[in-house]
Amino acid sequence: MKITDLKCAVIGNNPVVRINTDEGIYGLGQVEASKSYLKPHVLFYKDLILGQDPTDVERVMLKIRRLGSFKPWGSAVSAIEMALWDIAGKAVGAPVYKLLGGKIRDRVRVYNGAVRFPMAGGQSPANYADNMQRMKDAPQKFSIIKQGLAFHGGRITESPKHFYGTHQPGPFHANRGPLSERGLNYIVDCIRAMKEVCGDEVGLALDLGPGFLVPDARRLAQAVEDLNVAWLEDMLTGDYVPYVSADHYREVTQSTSTPIHTGEQIYLRHNFQELIEKRAVDVIGPDPCDIGGIAELKWVAEYADMHGILMAPHGVLDGLLGLAALVQVAATLPQNYLAFEYPTGQPEWWYDIVAGLPDPIVVDSHIAVWDAPGMGVDLIAEEARRYLREEDAGFFDL
Ligand SMILES: [Mg+2]
């Protein structure tokens, strides 16, 4: 089998990758909804993979894997990898999880990072508690819910009473600096209010950064020790930070019983090595749409397990094709697997253009692993065509 074409269409906000072959089998992959600008980057790899056998996934990846980097520059390589696995599975009539070594669970646990309700009335601890109650009551019955706070949600850096640093307006989480005592207390109060709603029925995870300095991260982690939260995520580095700071994380992690989490922006196993070998965090959260693909994530999970580190993969914006990739790989992860972050289809019409997903998708915080060949999901061309941009009109052509 040979690759005959690599295409990319931006559907909604998600760049979608399609690889065609000379045998009529095609594969699909998806880039996060926050990266609609990545289409040219996907197409950059086209000439490097044309003519290759897509079922030799690793041989194809050797051509392109080195030409990527931390988020957002690992997404194109990751989406191509997913499309290759999709083809490899379809070629032998097996679900992708079989090719990754087989599943060790029939249902995969997910956590809530995407099913959101508008925050009513402001950002007081009581508002956060009300919002948490709505998420706890959601029909998916999530067993772990993550909320953004501090540098990763809310407007704490705009308040000189809470933040001693200089506020940086704009996207990509550019703020970093010292918090005041009042700022730290406010964060603790919000966590405490949400935890009262969660009780011990629902795990509470907090997405907090990047932006903390080491002493503040240490103080916060220690201040919430009695609350037994699921994890504190990305306090020091994280979203769009192109380095790891393993020694800094290790200092925070070793100072507290609160589980510390990072990893969503990190590209390739090599960049997890120090974090894992130094046991610098308790939980890592690589995203299959950023780390370099599902086999890369699987490799890191095995290595993390050998070092006593848990897996809670990121996925909030990975879309419904990304969801399929998460399900396939999560079915195969070792017993350090906790849950992955459940992505929703946005806009809502995404559910009308994808075939193969269960309905409802999440039952009791789990997704039943399906057995259709490849990733087991497909775009319904007749439905999806109306959402294609003019320049992408030929996306479904073989
Ligand atoms: Mg995060």
Residues whose N, C-alpha, C, O or C-beta is under 5 A from the ligand:
A	BS01	MG	D207 D234 E264
